[in-house]
Amino acid sequence: MAFTRATGKHRAPSRLTRCGAKAVGIATLATTGVIGSLASPALAADAETPAPGETGLSQVIAIEGDLADRIDAQADAQQRQADVAAQAKAEAKSKAEAEKKADAKKKADAKARAAAKARAAARAEEARESEARAARSAERARLGTFQLPVAGSYVSTGYKSSGSLWSSGSHSGIDFHAASGSSVVAVGAGTVVEAGWGGAYGNNVVLRMTDGTYTQYGHLSSIGVSVGQSVGQGQRIGLSGSTGNSTGPHLHFEARTTPSYGSDMDPVAYLRAHGVTV
């Protein structure tokens, strides 16, 4: 018996078809017992083809389907892992950026607070300096502003007046008109460095002024202060009189660079320099 193939174009069988056919052939051989032996064409043609369910084809198809499912499941798992990793990475990046921004804001806030604190400290220091300057100015004004030693008086004998009344030949100070017992005050703030009998000056007081100069008050009838005592501007230090070398009640006033006789300077110019109208 001869076999012939029909002419024409034939599409190659699919993978599943080839595998199925192979499986059918193997199953058929196993069922008929004809493996590795020769059979006549007539016997092969006449043999009944067993049903697919009897050959194990379904088992082969099931195995391939299960393998494909496992591959798909593994791919899905890998994709899920990649997605989780990507999400975790994105979250970590977002968190890092947020922390970076928070840290930058924290530093900026700290810097702003420090700058504000520095400005406040500078303003406070400036206010303190301004108050100190005002206090010093007020104190200088208080100490630098003098007054007449006898209220409402005037100069009766000028500075450097000549005559036999003075042993040096000239007046070393000025005389202020003052009736006996008139109040004599410190022309400015100072400290008493001499209080008592002064020879030709009679009862006298010498003050060291706050600017380092000295003032003398002579011919007093009485003294009201003691050595070492601090006195303020306008404070009474004694009463006018005519003690010592004097021709009548008056106040002898001198301005000196030292507490000693002979260091005198012009009393009128001295008082005027301290704001006193003479």
C-alpha positions in Angstrom: 0.0 0.0 0.0 1.4 3.3 -1.0 1.0 6.7 0.9 1.0 10.0 -0.9 1.1 13.7 0.5 -1.4 16.1 -1.0 0.2 18.9 -2.9 -0.2 22.6 -1.8 1.0 24.9 1.0 0.8 23.7 4.6 1.4 25.8 7.7 3.8 24.3 10.3 1.9 23.0 13.3 2.0 25.1 16.5 4.1 24.3 19.5 1.2 23.0 21.4 0.0 20.9 18.4 3.5 19.4 18.0 3.8 18.6 21.6 0.3 17.2 21.6 1.0 15.1 18.6 4.2 13.8 20.1 2.5 13.0 23.3 -0.3 11.1 21.4 2.3 9.2 19.5 4.1 8.2 22.6 0.9 7.3 24.3 -0.2 5.2 21.3 3.0 3.3 21.2 2.8 2.7 24.9 -0.8 1.4 24.6 -0.2 -1.0 21.7 3.1 -2.2 23.0 4.8 -1.4 19.7 8.0 0.5 20.8 11.3 0.1 19.0 9.8 -2.6 16.7 8.6 -2.6 13.1 5.0 -3.1 12.1 3.5 -3.6 8.8 1.8 -0.6 7.2 -1.4 -2.4 7.1 -1.3 -3.2 10.8 -0.3 0.4 11.6 -3.1 1.7 9.4 -5.7 -0.6 10.8 -4.7 0.0 14.5 -7.3 2.0 16.3 -6.1 5.5 17.5 -6.7 5.8 21.2 -8.6 8.8 22.6 -6.5 11.7 23.9 -7.8 11.2 27.4 -6.3 7.7 27.4 -2.9 8.8 26.3 -1.7 11.4 29.0 -2.1 14.4 26.7 -4.1 16.3 29.3 -1.4 15.8 31.9 1.2 17.3 29.5 -1.0 20.3 28.8 -1.7 20.8 32.5 2.1 20.7 33.3 2.8 23.4 30.7 -0.1 25.5 31.9 1.1 25.2 35.5 4.7 26.2 34.5 3.4 29.3 32.7 1.3 30.2 35.7 4.3 29.9 38.0 6.4 32.1 35.6 3.6 34.7 35.5 3.3 34.6 39.3 7.0 35.0 39.7 7.0 37.9 37.2 4.2 39.5 39.1 6.0 39.1 42.4 9.2 40.6 41.0 7.2 43.5 39.6 5.5 44.0 43.0 8.9 44.0 44.7 10.2 46.5 42.2 7.2 48.7 42.8 7.6 48.5 46.6 11.3 49.3 46.3 10.6 52.2 44.0 7.9 53.5 46.4 10.2 53.1 49.4 13.0 54.9 47.5 10.6 57.8 46.6 9.3 58.0 50.2 12.9 58.0 51.5 13.8 60.8 49.1 10.7 62.8 50.0 11.5 62.3 53.7 15.1 63.4 53.2 14.0 66.5 51.2 11.5 67.3 53.9 14.1 66.9 56.7 16.5 69.0 54.7 13.9 71.8 54.3 13.0 71.6 58.0 16.7 71.8 58.9 17.2 74.7 56.6 14.2 76.5 58.1 15.4 75.7 61.6 18.8 77.2 60.9 17.2 80.2 59.2 14.9 80.7 62.2 17.8 80.4 64.6 19.8 82.9 62.5 16.9 85.3 62.5 16.4 85.0 66.2 20.2 85.6 66.8 20.1 88.6 64.6 17.0 90.0 66.4 18.7 89.4 69.7 21.8 91.1 68.6 19.8 94.1 67.3 17.9 94.2 70.6 21.2 94.1 72.6 22.6 96.8 70.4 19.5 99.0 71.0 19.7 98.4 74.7 23.4 99.2 74.8 22.8 102.3 72.7 20.0 103.3 75.2 22.3 102.7 78.1 25.1 104.8 76.5 22.6 107.6 75.8 21.4 107.6 79.3 25.0 107.6 80.6 25.9 110.5 78.3 22.8 112.4 79.5 23.7 111.7 83.1 27.3 112.8 82.6 26.2 115.9 80.8 23.7 116.7 83.6 26.4 116.1 86.2 28.9 118.2 84.3 26.3 120.9 84.0 25.6 120.7 87.7 29.2 120.7 88.7 30.2 123.2 86.0 27.6 125.8 86.8 28.8 128.0 89.6 27.2 130.8 91.5 28.2 133.9 93.4 29.6 133.2 96.9 27.3 135.9 98.3 23.9 136.2 96.7 23.2 139.5 95.0 26.6 140.8 95.7 29.1 142.6 93.5 32.9 143.1 93.3 34.1 146.0 95.4 37.8 145.5 94.9 39.2 144.0 91.7 41.9 141.4 91.0 45.5 142.7 91.0 44.5 146.0 92.5 47.7 147.6 93.9 48.2 149.2 97.3 50.0 148.9 100.6 47.1 146.9 102.1 48.6 143.8 100.5 52.0 142.4 101.4 52.6 141.4 97.8 51.8 144.8 96.6 48.7 143.7 94.7 45.3 142.0 95.4 45.5 138.2 94.9 41.7 137.9 94.7 38.6 140.0 94.6 36.4 141.4 97.3 32.6 140.9 97.3 30.5 143.4 99.2 28.9 141.7 102.1 27.6 143.0 105.4 28.8 141.2 108.5 27.0 137.9 109.1 26.0 137.5 105.4 25.7 133.9 104.3 28.8 132.7 102.3 28.3 129.6 100.1 30.4 127.4 98.0 30.4 128.6 94.4 30.4 124.9 93.3 30.7 121.4 94.5 33.9 120.4 96.2 35.8 119.1 99.3 37.0 121.2 102.2 40.8 121.1 102.4 41.3 123.9 104.9 38.9 125.4 107.5 40.3 127.7 110.2 42.6 130.6 110.9 44.6 131.8 107.8 46.7 134.6 109.1 46.0 137.8 107.0 43.0 136.0 105.7 41.5 135.7 109.1 39.0 132.8 109.3 39.1 131.2 105.9 37.9 128.1 104.0 39.6 126.5 101.0 37.8 124.1 98.8 39.1 121.7 96.2 36.6 121.9 93.3 35.5 118.9 91.3 37.4 120.1 88.3 40.7 120.1 90.3 40.9 123.8 90.9 40.7 125.5 94.3 38.6 128.4 95.7 39.3 130.4 98.9 36.9 132.4 101.1 38.5 134.8 103.7 37.8 137.2 106.5 34.8 135.1 107.7 33.2 135.8 111.1 32.4 132.1 111.5 33.1 128.8 109.8 30.4 126.2 109.3 32.4 123.3 107.7 35.4 121.0 108.6 38.3 119.6 106.6 37.4 116.5 104.6 33.7 117.5 104.3 32.1 117.4 100.9 30.0 120.4 100.0 27.5 121.1 97.2 27.0 124.1 95.1 25.3 126.8 97.1 25.9 125.1 100.4 26.7 127.6 103.2 30.2 127.3 104.5 30.4 130.3 106.9 29.4 133.9 107.6 31.1 137.0 106.2 33.0 139.3 108.6 36.2 141.3 109.0 38.7 139.0 110.6 42.4 139.1 109.7 43.9 141.9 107.7 40.7 143.7 106.8 39.4 147.3 106.8 35.7 146.3 107.1 33.2 143.5 106.6 33.5 141.9 103.1 34.3 138.5 101.5 37.7 137.9 100.0 37.5 135.3 97.2 40.3 133.7 95.4 40.6 131.1 92.5 43.8 129.0 92.6 45.5 126.1 90.8 46.7 124.8 94.2 45.5 125.2 97.8 48.5 127.4 98.6 48.9 131.2 98.4 50.7 132.4 95.2 48.9 130.0 92.7 46.0 132.5 92.2 44.3 133.2 88.9 41.8 135.8 87.8 38.6 135.0 89.9 36.3 137.0 87.6 37.4 135.1 84.5 37.2 131.8 86.5 33.6 132.5 87.6 32.5 133.6 84.1 34.0 130.4 82.6 31.7 128.5 84.9 28.6 130.4 83.9 28.5 133.1 86.6 27.7 136.6 85.7 30.1 138.9 87.5 
